[in-house]
Amino acid sequence: MNKYNDFTIAEYFRRQGVEIGENNRIEIRSFGTEPYLIRVGNHCTIGPNVSFITHDGGVWVFSEQIPSIQKFAPIKIMDNCFIGLGAMILGGVTIGPNSIVGAGSVVTKDVPPNSVVAGNPARVVSTIEEYRKKAVEMWEMQKPRGYFGSSQEGGKYSPEDIQKMKFKHLGVLEKHLKNLFRVRKSEGIGCG
């Protein structure tokens, strides 16, 4: 596992049976007990501590009457999706293309294309376009001058190249955000 990173680990998971597209960032190190029941499209991020539950362990309560009982269902993540930290995706779910699953969400039903879902159970909280508009407005207010200097807006960059650029500019961003969000004791909201 040490020889892989978030952009190359797809190779490892493919050998376990996960069907994985291209240009993904996968921050987990396990797809659960039935990885061969999971499909991930192209250009997706799967955040840390995401769980994929492709079986229903609750059938255990019937095991004395039906010793062989088991229940399984596949999981599909379509192209261009983001699955946030600690989300749980249950079997039988399809996450539609261009969708976001919020951190900590429990996804029990299909996620419509072009939507943002959050909560337990996850529910639609906005369209992807509404989310994009808010995110761009906020970034315009927060973006440090000269950040990503030579990159072109709308240019084609691989997820790995984008991550490298973010890492390269990490110090600039950190300094800027510390100044931007600094809260002074004189404002009545101190840290001590």
PyMOL CGO cylinders between C-alpha atoms (Angstrom):
from pymol import cmd
from pymol.cgo import CYLINDER

trace = [
    CYLINDER, 0.00, 0.00, 0.00, 2.88, 2.38, 0.68, 0.3, 1, 1, 1, 1, 1, 1,
    CYLINDER, 2.88, 2.38, 0.68, 3.79, 2.51, -3.00, 0.3, 1, 1, 1, 1, 1, 1,
    CYLINDER, 3.79, 2.51, -3.00, 0.43, 4.07, -3.89, 0.3, 1, 1, 1, 1, 1, 1,
    CYLINDER, 0.43, 4.07, -3.89, -0.91, 7.58, -3.49, 0.3, 1, 1, 1, 1, 1, 1,
    CYLINDER, -0.91, 7.58, -3.49, -4.43, 9.00, -3.84, 0.3, 1, 1, 1, 1, 1, 1,
    CYLINDER, -4.43, 9.00, -3.84, -4.05, 9.13, -7.63, 0.3, 1, 1, 1, 1, 1, 1,
    CYLINDER, -4.05, 9.13, -7.63, -2.40, 5.75, -8.27, 0.3, 1, 1, 1, 1, 1, 1,
    CYLINDER, -2.40, 5.75, -8.27, -4.25, 3.51, -5.81, 0.3, 1, 1, 1, 1, 1, 1,
    CYLINDER, -4.25, 3.51, -5.81, -6.98, 2.83, -8.38, 0.3, 1, 1, 1, 1, 1, 1,
    CYLINDER, -6.98, 2.83, -8.38, -4.61, 0.25, -9.85, 0.3, 1, 1, 1, 1, 1, 1,
    CYLINDER, -4.61, 0.25, -9.85, -4.62, -1.65, -6.54, 0.3, 1, 1, 1, 1, 1, 1,
    CYLINDER, -4.62, -1.65, -6.54, -8.43, -1.53, -6.24, 0.3, 1, 1, 1, 1, 1, 1,
    CYLINDER, -8.43, -1.53, -6.24, -8.93, -2.69, -9.84, 0.3, 1, 1, 1, 1, 1, 1,
    CYLINDER, -8.93, -2.69, -9.84, -7.04, -5.87, -8.92, 0.3, 1, 1, 1, 1, 1, 1,
    CYLINDER, -7.04, -5.87, -8.92, -9.59, -6.36, -6.11, 0.3, 1, 1, 1, 1, 1, 1,
    CYLINDER, -9.59, -6.36, -6.11, -12.43, -6.10, -8.62, 0.3, 1, 1, 1, 1, 1, 1,
    CYLINDER, -12.43, -6.10, -8.62, -13.55, -2.48, -8.25, 0.3, 1, 1, 1, 1, 1, 1,
    CYLINDER, -13.55, -2.48, -8.25, -14.46, -1.03, -11.64, 0.3, 1, 1, 1, 1, 1, 1,
    CYLINDER, -14.46, -1.03, -11.64, -12.74, 2.38, -11.63, 0.3, 1, 1, 1, 1, 1, 1,
    CYLINDER, -12.74, 2.38, -11.63, -12.50, 4.98, -14.39, 0.3, 1, 1, 1, 1, 1, 1,
    CYLINDER, -12.50, 4.98, -14.39, -9.71, 7.50, -14.98, 0.3, 1, 1, 1, 1, 1, 1,
    CYLINDER, -9.71, 7.50, -14.98, -8.49, 10.71, -13.29, 0.3, 1, 1, 1, 1, 1, 1,
    CYLINDER, -8.49, 10.71, -13.29, -9.80, 9.92, -9.82, 0.3, 1, 1, 1, 1, 1, 1,
    CYLINDER, -9.80, 9.92, -9.82, -8.57, 10.93, -6.37, 0.3, 1, 1, 1, 1, 1, 1,
    CYLINDER, -8.57, 10.93, -6.37, -9.21, 8.09, -3.93, 0.3, 1, 1, 1, 1, 1, 1,
    CYLINDER, -9.21, 8.09, -3.93, -8.33, 8.88, -0.33, 0.3, 1, 1, 1, 1, 1, 1,
    CYLINDER, -8.33, 8.88, -0.33, -9.55, 5.60, 1.20, 0.3, 1, 1, 1, 1, 1, 1,
    CYLINDER, -9.55, 5.60, 1.20, -7.59, 2.37, 1.44, 0.3, 1, 1, 1, 1, 1, 1,
    CYLINDER, -7.59, 2.37, 1.44, -10.52, -0.08, 1.42, 0.3, 1, 1, 1, 1, 1, 1,
    CYLINDER, -10.52, -0.08, 1.42, -13.73, -0.48, -0.59, 0.3, 1, 1, 1, 1, 1, 1,
    CYLINDER, -13.73, -0.48, -0.59, -15.18, -2.85, 2.01, 0.3, 1, 1, 1, 1, 1, 1,
    CYLINDER, -15.18, -2.85, 2.01, -15.90, -6.55, 1.94, 0.3, 1, 1, 1, 1, 1, 1,
    CYLINDER, -15.90, -6.55, 1.94, -17.25, -6.84, -1.63, 0.3, 1, 1, 1, 1, 1, 1,
    CYLINDER, -17.25, -6.84, -1.63, -15.15, -4.42, -3.69, 0.3, 1, 1, 1, 1, 1, 1,
    CYLINDER, -15.15, -4.42, -3.69, -16.18, -6.25, -6.87, 0.3, 1, 1, 1, 1, 1, 1,
    CYLINDER, -16.18, -6.25, -6.87, -19.73, -4.85, -6.41, 0.3, 1, 1, 1, 1, 1, 1,
    CYLINDER, -19.73, -4.85, -6.41, -18.56, -1.23, -6.69, 0.3, 1, 1, 1, 1, 1, 1,
    CYLINDER, -18.56, -1.23, -6.69, -18.21, 0.93, -9.78, 0.3, 1, 1, 1, 1, 1, 1,
    CYLINDER, -18.21, 0.93, -9.78, -16.56, 4.39, -9.82, 0.3, 1, 1, 1, 1, 1, 1,
    CYLINDER, -16.56, 4.39, -9.82, -16.70, 6.57, -12.94, 0.3, 1, 1, 1, 1, 1, 1,
    CYLINDER, -16.70, 6.57, -12.94, -14.18, 9.13, -14.19, 0.3, 1, 1, 1, 1, 1, 1,
    CYLINDER, -14.18, 9.13, -14.19, -12.96, 12.26, -12.36, 0.3, 1, 1, 1, 1, 1, 1,
    CYLINDER, -12.96, 12.26, -12.36, -14.30, 11.42, -8.91, 0.3, 1, 1, 1, 1, 1, 1,
    CYLINDER, -14.30, 11.42, -8.91, -12.99, 12.14, -5.44, 0.3, 1, 1, 1, 1, 1, 1,
    CYLINDER, -12.99, 12.14, -5.44, -13.64, 9.71, -2.62, 0.3, 1, 1, 1, 1, 1, 1,
    CYLINDER, -13.64, 9.71, -2.62, -12.66, 11.40, 0.62, 0.3, 1, 1, 1, 1, 1, 1,
    CYLINDER, -12.66, 11.40, 0.62, -11.06, 9.86, 3.70, 0.3, 1, 1, 1, 1, 1, 1,
    CYLINDER, -11.06, 9.86, 3.70, -13.03, 7.38, 5.83, 0.3, 1, 1, 1, 1, 1, 1,
    CYLINDER, -13.03, 7.38, 5.83, -15.81, 6.84, 3.27, 0.3, 1, 1, 1, 1, 1, 1,
    CYLINDER, -15.81, 6.84, 3.27, -17.55, 3.49, 3.82, 0.3, 1, 1, 1, 1, 1, 1,
    CYLINDER, -17.55, 3.49, 3.82, -19.14, 1.31, 1.16, 0.3, 1, 1, 1, 1, 1, 1,
    CYLINDER, -19.14, 1.31, 1.16, -21.71, -1.13, 2.56, 0.3, 1, 1, 1, 1, 1, 1,
    CYLINDER, -21.71, -1.13, 2.56, -22.59, -3.66, -0.16, 0.3, 1, 1, 1, 1, 1, 1,
    CYLINDER, -22.59, -3.66, -0.16, -24.11, -6.23, 2.18, 0.3, 1, 1, 1, 1, 1, 1,
    CYLINDER, -24.11, -6.23, 2.18, -26.86, -6.18, 4.77, 0.3, 1, 1, 1, 1, 1, 1,
    CYLINDER, -26.86, -6.18, 4.77, -25.57, -7.73, 7.99, 0.3, 1, 1, 1, 1, 1, 1,
    CYLINDER, -25.57, -7.73, 7.99, -29.00, -7.36, 9.59, 0.3, 1, 1, 1, 1, 1, 1,
    CYLINDER, -29.00, -7.36, 9.59, -30.08, -10.67, 8.07, 0.3, 1, 1, 1, 1, 1, 1,
    CYLINDER, -30.08, -10.67, 8.07, -28.05, -12.26, 10.89, 0.3, 1, 1, 1, 1, 1, 1,
    CYLINDER, -28.05, -12.26, 10.89, -31.26, -12.26, 12.98, 0.3, 1, 1, 1, 1, 1, 1,
    CYLINDER, -31.26, -12.26, 12.98, -32.73, -14.85, 10.54, 0.3, 1, 1, 1, 1, 1, 1,
    CYLINDER, -32.73, -14.85, 10.54, -29.60, -17.02, 10.38, 0.3, 1, 1, 1, 1, 1, 1,
    CYLINDER, -29.60, -17.02, 10.38, -30.85, -19.70, 12.81, 0.3, 1, 1, 1, 1, 1, 1,
    CYLINDER, -30.85, -19.70, 12.81, -33.87, -20.33, 10.57, 0.3, 1, 1, 1, 1, 1, 1,
    CYLINDER, -33.87, -20.33, 10.57, -32.05, -19.75, 7.25, 0.3, 1, 1, 1, 1, 1, 1,
    CYLINDER, -32.05, -19.75, 7.25, -28.33, -20.45, 7.85, 0.3, 1, 1, 1, 1, 1, 1,
    CYLINDER, -28.33, -20.45, 7.85, -27.26, -19.48, 4.32, 0.3, 1, 1, 1, 1, 1, 1,
    CYLINDER, -27.26, -19.48, 4.32, -29.08, -16.13, 4.20, 0.3, 1, 1, 1, 1, 1, 1,
    CYLINDER, -29.08, -16.13, 4.20, -27.16, -13.15, 2.88, 0.3, 1, 1, 1, 1, 1, 1,
    CYLINDER, -27.16, -13.15, 2.88, -28.19, -9.95, 1.12, 0.3, 1, 1, 1, 1, 1, 1,
    CYLINDER, -28.19, -9.95, 1.12, -26.02, -7.92, -1.29, 0.3, 1, 1, 1, 1, 1, 1,
    CYLINDER, -26.02, -7.92, -1.29, -26.41, -4.90, -3.59, 0.3, 1, 1, 1, 1, 1, 1,
    CYLINDER, -26.41, -4.90, -3.59, -23.98, -3.00, -5.84, 0.3, 1, 1, 1, 1, 1, 1,
    CYLINDER, -23.98, -3.00, -5.84, -22.95, 0.65, -5.58, 0.3, 1, 1, 1, 1, 1, 1,
    CYLINDER, -22.95, 0.65, -5.58, -22.41, 2.90, -8.61, 0.3, 1, 1, 1, 1, 1, 1,
    CYLINDER, -22.41, 2.90, -8.61, -20.73, 6.30, -8.58, 0.3, 1, 1, 1, 1, 1, 1,
    CYLINDER, -20.73, 6.30, -8.58, -21.09, 8.01, -11.94, 0.3, 1, 1, 1, 1, 1, 1,
    CYLINDER, -21.09, 8.01, -11.94, -18.64, 10.50, -13.53, 0.3, 1, 1, 1, 1, 1, 1,
    CYLINDER, -18.64, 10.50, -13.53, -17.52, 13.74, -11.88, 0.3, 1, 1, 1, 1, 1, 1,
    CYLINDER, -17.52, 13.74, -11.88, -18.64, 13.12, -8.29, 0.3, 1, 1, 1, 1, 1, 1,
    CYLINDER, -18.64, 13.12, -8.29, -17.26, 14.14, -4.91, 0.3, 1, 1, 1, 1, 1, 1,
    CYLINDER, -17.26, 14.14, -4.91, -17.88, 11.93, -1.87, 0.3, 1, 1, 1, 1, 1, 1,
    CYLINDER, -17.88, 11.93, -1.87, -17.02, 13.84, 1.32, 0.3, 1, 1, 1, 1, 1, 1,
    CYLINDER, -17.02, 13.84, 1.32, -15.13, 12.71, 4.40, 0.3, 1, 1, 1, 1, 1, 1,
    CYLINDER, -15.13, 12.71, 4.40, -16.78, 9.96, 6.42, 0.3, 1, 1, 1, 1, 1, 1,
    CYLINDER, -16.78, 9.96, 6.42, -19.79, 9.46, 4.15, 0.3, 1, 1, 1, 1, 1, 1,
    CYLINDER, -19.79, 9.46, 4.15, -21.47, 6.05, 4.17, 0.3, 1, 1, 1, 1, 1, 1,
    CYLINDER, -21.47, 6.05, 4.17, -22.86, 4.70, 0.90, 0.3, 1, 1, 1, 1, 1, 1,
    CYLINDER, -22.86, 4.70, 0.90, -25.31, 1.80, 1.22, 0.3, 1, 1, 1, 1, 1, 1,
    CYLINDER, -25.31, 1.80, 1.22, -25.79, -1.00, -1.28, 0.3, 1, 1, 1, 1, 1, 1,
    CYLINDER, -25.79, -1.00, -1.28, -28.22, -0.49, -4.12, 0.3, 1, 1, 1, 1, 1, 1,
    CYLINDER, -28.22, -0.49, -4.12, -27.36, 3.21, -4.43, 0.3, 1, 1, 1, 1, 1, 1,
    CYLINDER, -27.36, 3.21, -4.43, -26.38, 5.01, -7.62, 0.3, 1, 1, 1, 1, 1, 1,
    CYLINDER, -26.38, 5.01, -7.62, -24.79, 8.44, -7.26, 0.3, 1, 1, 1, 1, 1, 1,
    CYLINDER, -24.79, 8.44, -7.26, -25.68, 10.37, -10.39, 0.3, 1, 1, 1, 1, 1, 1,
    CYLINDER, -25.68, 10.37, -10.39, -23.11, 12.24, -12.48, 0.3, 1, 1, 1, 1, 1, 1,
    CYLINDER, -23.11, 12.24, -12.48, -21.89, 15.69, -11.39, 0.3, 1, 1, 1, 1, 1, 1,
    CYLINDER, -21.89, 15.69, -11.39, -22.99, 15.21, -7.79, 0.3, 1, 1, 1, 1, 1, 1,
    CYLINDER, -22.99, 15.21, -7.79, -21.60, 15.95, -4.35, 0.3, 1, 1, 1, 1, 1, 1,
    CYLINDER, -21.60, 15.95, -4.35, -22.18, 13.90, -1.19, 0.3, 1, 1, 1, 1, 1, 1,
    CYLINDER, -22.18, 13.90, -1.19, -21.51, 15.99, 1.91, 0.3, 1, 1, 1, 1, 1, 1,
    CYLINDER, -21.51, 15.99, 1.91, -19.15, 14.89, 4.67, 0.3, 1, 1, 1, 1, 1, 1,
    CYLINDER, -19.15, 14.89, 4.67, -20.70, 12.45, 7.15, 0.3, 1, 1, 1, 1, 1, 1,
    CYLINDER, -20.70, 12.45, 7.15, -23.75, 11.78, 5.01, 0.3, 1, 1, 1, 1, 1, 1,
    CYLINDER, -23.75, 11.78, 5.01, -25.50, 8.41, 5.01, 0.3, 1, 1, 1, 1, 1, 1,
    CYLINDER, -25.50, 8.41, 5.01, -26.69, 7.72, 1.46, 0.3, 1, 1, 1, 1, 1, 1,
    CYLINDER, -26.69, 7.72, 1.46, -29.61, 5.28, 1.49, 0.3, 1, 1, 1, 1, 1, 1,
    CYLINDER, -29.61, 5.28, 1.49, -31.23, 6.20, -1.85, 0.3, 1, 1, 1, 1, 1, 1,
    CYLINDER, -31.23, 6.20, -1.85, -30.08, 7.15, -5.34, 0.3, 1, 1, 1, 1, 1, 1,
    CYLINDER, -30.08, 7.15, -5.34, -28.58, 10.62, -5.70, 0.3, 1, 1, 1, 1, 1, 1,
    CYLINDER, -28.58, 10.62, -5.70, -30.02, 12.51, -8.69, 0.3, 1, 1, 1, 1, 1, 1,
    CYLINDER, -30.02, 12.51, -8.69, -27.59, 13.84, -11.31, 0.3, 1, 1, 1, 1, 1, 1,
    CYLINDER, -27.59, 13.84, -11.31, -26.31, 17.40, -10.79, 0.3, 1, 1, 1, 1, 1, 1,
    CYLINDER, -26.31, 17.40, -10.79, -27.21, 17.58, -7.12, 0.3, 1, 1, 1, 1, 1, 1,
    CYLINDER, -27.21, 17.58, -7.12, -25.69, 18.10, -3.70, 0.3, 1, 1, 1, 1, 1, 1,
    CYLINDER, -25.69, 18.10, -3.70, -26.87, 15.80, -0.91, 0.3, 1, 1, 1, 1, 1, 1,
    CYLINDER, -26.87, 15.80, -0.91, -26.11, 15.91, 2.81, 0.3, 1, 1, 1, 1, 1, 1,
    CYLINDER, -26.11, 15.91, 2.81, -27.36, 14.53, 6.10, 0.3, 1, 1, 1, 1, 1, 1,
    CYLINDER, -27.36, 14.53, 6.10, -28.50, 11.30, 7.69, 0.3, 1, 1, 1, 1, 1, 1,
    CYLINDER, -28.50, 11.30, 7.69, -30.27, 10.11, 5.72, 0.3, 1, 1, 1, 1, 1, 1,
    CYLINDER, -30.27, 10.11, 5.72, -28.82, 12.14, 2.86, 0.3, 1, 1, 1, 1, 1, 1,
    CYLINDER, -28.82, 12.14, 2.86, -31.25, 14.42, 1.07, 0.3, 1, 1, 1, 1, 1, 1,
    CYLINDER, -31.25, 14.42, 1.07, -30.90, 16.95, -1.75, 0.3, 1, 1, 1, 1, 1, 1,
    CYLINDER, -30.90, 16.95, -1.75, -29.84, 20.34, -0.36, 0.3, 1, 1, 1, 1, 1, 1,
    CYLINDER, -29.84, 20.34, -0.36, -29.11, 22.14, -3.65, 0.3, 1, 1, 1, 1, 1, 1,
    CYLINDER, -29.11, 22.14, -3.65, -28.39, 21.72, -7.32, 0.3, 1, 1, 1, 1, 1, 1,
    CYLINDER, -28.39, 21.72, -7.32, -24.80, 21.50, -8.42, 0.3, 1, 1, 1, 1, 1, 1,
    CYLINDER, -24.80, 21.50, -8.42, -25.18, 24.83, -10.21, 0.3, 1, 1, 1, 1, 1, 1,
    CYLINDER, -25.18, 24.83, -10.21, -26.45, 26.58, -7.05, 0.3, 1, 1, 1, 1, 1, 1,
    CYLINDER, -26.45, 26.58, -7.05, -23.52, 25.13, -5.11, 0.3, 1, 1, 1, 1, 1, 1,
    CYLINDER, -23.52, 25.13, -5.11, -21.08, 26.18, -7.85, 0.3, 1, 1, 1, 1, 1, 1,
    CYLINDER, -21.08, 26.18, -7.85, -22.37, 29.76, -7.84, 0.3, 1, 1, 1, 1, 1, 1,
    CYLINDER, -22.37, 29.76, -7.84, -21.99, 30.08, -4.05, 0.3, 1, 1, 1, 1, 1, 1,
    CYLINDER, -21.99, 30.08, -4.05, -18.55, 28.43, -4.07, 0.3, 1, 1, 1, 1, 1, 1,
    CYLINDER, -18.55, 28.43, -4.07, -17.24, 30.71, -6.85, 0.3, 1, 1, 1, 1, 1, 1,
    CYLINDER, -17.24, 30.71, -6.85, -18.58, 33.83, -5.10, 0.3, 1, 1, 1, 1, 1, 1,
    CYLINDER, -18.58, 33.83, -5.10, -16.90, 32.82, -1.85, 0.3, 1, 1, 1, 1, 1, 1,
    CYLINDER, -16.90, 32.82, -1.85, -13.61, 31.92, -3.59, 0.3, 1, 1, 1, 1, 1, 1,
    CYLINDER, -13.61, 31.92, -3.59, -13.50, 35.30, -5.30, 0.3, 1, 1, 1, 1, 1, 1,
    CYLINDER, -13.50, 35.30, -5.30, -13.58, 36.91, -1.85, 0.3, 1, 1, 1, 1, 1, 1,
    CYLINDER, -13.58, 36.91, -1.85, -11.05, 34.48, -0.33, 0.3, 1, 1, 1, 1, 1, 1,
    CYLINDER, -11.05, 34.48, -0.33, -8.55, 33.84, -3.15, 0.3, 1, 1, 1, 1, 1, 1,
    CYLINDER, -8.55, 33.84, -3.15, -5.05, 35.20, -2.49, 0.3, 1, 1, 1, 1, 1, 1,
    CYLINDER, -5.05, 35.20, -2.49, -3.65, 37.50, -5.16, 0.3, 1, 1, 1, 1, 1, 1,
    CYLINDER, -3.65, 37.50, -5.16, -1.43, 35.54, -7.55, 0.3, 1, 1, 1, 1, 1, 1,
    CYLINDER, -1.43, 35.54, -7.55, -2.59, 32.13, -6.28, 0.3, 1, 1, 1, 1, 1, 1,
    CYLINDER, -2.59, 32.13, -6.28, -1.90, 29.45, -8.95, 0.3, 1, 1, 1, 1, 1, 1,
    CYLINDER, -1.90, 29.45, -8.95, -0.17, 32.25, -10.89, 0.3, 1, 1, 1, 1, 1, 1,
    CYLINDER, -0.17, 32.25, -10.89, 0.63, 30.58, -14.22, 0.3, 1, 1, 1, 1, 1, 1,
    CYLINDER, 0.63, 30.58, -14.22, -2.40, 28.26, -14.43, 0.3, 1, 1, 1, 1, 1, 1,
    CYLINDER, -2.40, 28.26, -14.43, -5.20, 29.03, -16.84, 0.3, 1, 1, 1, 1, 1, 1,
    CYLINDER, -5.20, 29.03, -16.84, -8.82, 29.19, -15.69, 0.3, 1, 1, 1, 1, 1, 1,
    CYLINDER, -8.82, 29.19, -15.69, -10.74, 26.64, -17.75, 0.3, 1, 1, 1, 1, 1, 1,
    CYLINDER, -10.74, 26.64, -17.75, -7.50, 24.85, -18.67, 0.3, 1, 1, 1, 1, 1, 1,
    CYLINDER, -7.50, 24.85, -18.67, -7.31, 21.07, -18.63, 0.3, 1, 1, 1, 1, 1, 1,
    CYLINDER, -7.31, 21.07, -18.63, -5.33, 19.75, -15.66, 0.3, 1, 1, 1, 1, 1, 1,
    CYLINDER, -5.33, 19.75, -15.66, -5.28, 16.25, -14.23, 0.3, 1, 1, 1, 1, 1, 1,
    CYLINDER, -5.28, 16.25, -14.23, -6.41, 15.86, -10.61, 0.3, 1, 1, 1, 1, 1, 1,
    CYLINDER, -6.41, 15.86, -10.61, -2.81, 14.96, -9.71, 0.3, 1, 1, 1, 1, 1, 1,
    CYLINDER, -2.81, 14.96, -9.71, -1.48, 18.14, -11.37, 0.3, 1, 1, 1, 1, 1, 1,
    CYLINDER, -1.48, 18.14, -11.37, -4.05, 20.25, -9.51, 0.3, 1, 1, 1, 1, 1, 1,
    CYLINDER, -4.05, 20.25, -9.51, -3.03, 18.66, -6.20, 0.3, 1, 1, 1, 1, 1, 1,
    CYLINDER, -3.03, 18.66, -6.20, 0.65, 19.38, -6.95, 0.3, 1, 1, 1, 1, 1, 1,
    CYLINDER, 0.65, 19.38, -6.95, -0.18, 23.03, -7.69, 0.3, 1, 1, 1, 1, 1, 1,
    CYLINDER, -0.18, 23.03, -7.69, -2.16, 23.31, -4.45, 0.3, 1, 1, 1, 1, 1, 1,
    CYLINDER, -2.16, 23.31, -4.45, 0.74, 21.84, -2.49, 0.3, 1, 1, 1, 1, 1, 1,
    CYLINDER, 0.74, 21.84, -2.49, 3.19, 24.20, -4.19, 0.3, 1, 1, 1, 1, 1, 1,
    CYLINDER, 3.19, 24.20, -4.19, 1.10, 27.22, -3.16, 0.3, 1, 1, 1, 1, 1, 1,
    CYLINDER, 1.10, 27.22, -3.16, 0.15, 25.91, 0.29, 0.3, 1, 1, 1, 1, 1, 1,
    CYLINDER, 0.15, 25.91, 0.29, 2.26, 28.46, 2.19, 0.3, 1, 1, 1, 1, 1, 1,
    CYLINDER, 2.26, 28.46, 2.19, 0.72, 31.39, 0.29, 0.3, 1, 1, 1, 1, 1, 1,
    CYLINDER, 0.72, 31.39, 0.29, -2.78, 30.11, 0.95, 0.3, 1, 1, 1, 1, 1, 1,
    CYLINDER, -2.78, 30.11, 0.95, -2.11, 29.41, 4.64, 0.3, 1, 1, 1, 1, 1, 1,
    CYLINDER, -2.11, 29.41, 4.64, -0.71, 32.89, 5.27, 0.3, 1, 1, 1, 1, 1, 1,
    CYLINDER, -0.71, 32.89, 5.27, -3.58, 34.52, 3.40, 0.3, 1, 1, 1, 1, 1, 1,
    CYLINDER, -3.58, 34.52, 3.40, -6.30, 32.53, 5.22, 0.3, 1, 1, 1, 1, 1, 1,
    CYLINDER, -6.30, 32.53, 5.22, -4.74, 33.20, 8.62, 0.3, 1, 1, 1, 1, 1, 1,
    CYLINDER, -4.74, 33.20, 8.62, -4.88, 36.92, 7.91, 0.3, 1, 1, 1, 1, 1, 1,
    CYLINDER, -4.88, 36.92, 7.91, -8.34, 36.75, 6.35, 0.3, 1, 1, 1, 1, 1, 1,
    CYLINDER, -8.34, 36.75, 6.35, -9.93, 34.86, 9.23, 0.3, 1, 1, 1, 1, 1, 1,
    CYLINDER, -9.93, 34.86, 9.23, -7.95, 36.31, 12.12, 0.3, 1, 1, 1, 1, 1, 1,
    CYLINDER, -7.95, 36.31, 12.12, -10.28, 37.12, 14.99, 0.3, 1, 1, 1, 1, 1, 1,
    CYLINDER, -10.28, 37.12, 14.99, -9.06, 39.74, 17.41, 0.3, 1, 1, 1, 1, 1, 1,
    CYLINDER, -9.06, 39.74, 17.41, -9.78, 39.79, 21.12, 0.3, 1, 1, 1, 1, 1, 1,
    CYLINDER, -9.78, 39.79, 21.12, -10.88, 43.39, 20.70, 0.3, 1, 1, 1, 1, 1, 1,
    CYLINDER, -10.88, 43.39, 20.70, -13.83, 42.07, 18.64, 0.3, 1, 1, 1, 1, 1, 1,
    CYLINDER, -13.83, 42.07, 18.64, -15.02, 40.16, 21.70, 0.3, 1, 1, 1, 1, 1, 1,
    CYLINDER, -15.02, 40.16, 21.70, -14.39, 36.73, 20.26, 0.3, 1, 1, 1, 1, 1, 1,
    CYLINDER, -14.39, 36.73, 20.26, -11.02, 35.55, 21.48, 0.3, 1, 1, 1, 1, 1, 1,
    CYLINDER, -11.02, 35.55, 21.48, -9.30, 32.23, 21.83, 0.3, 1, 1, 1, 1, 1, 1,
    CYLINDER, -9.30, 32.23, 21.83, -8.24, 32.61, 25.40, 0.3, 1, 1, 1, 1, 1, 1,
]
cmd.load_cgo(trace, "trace")
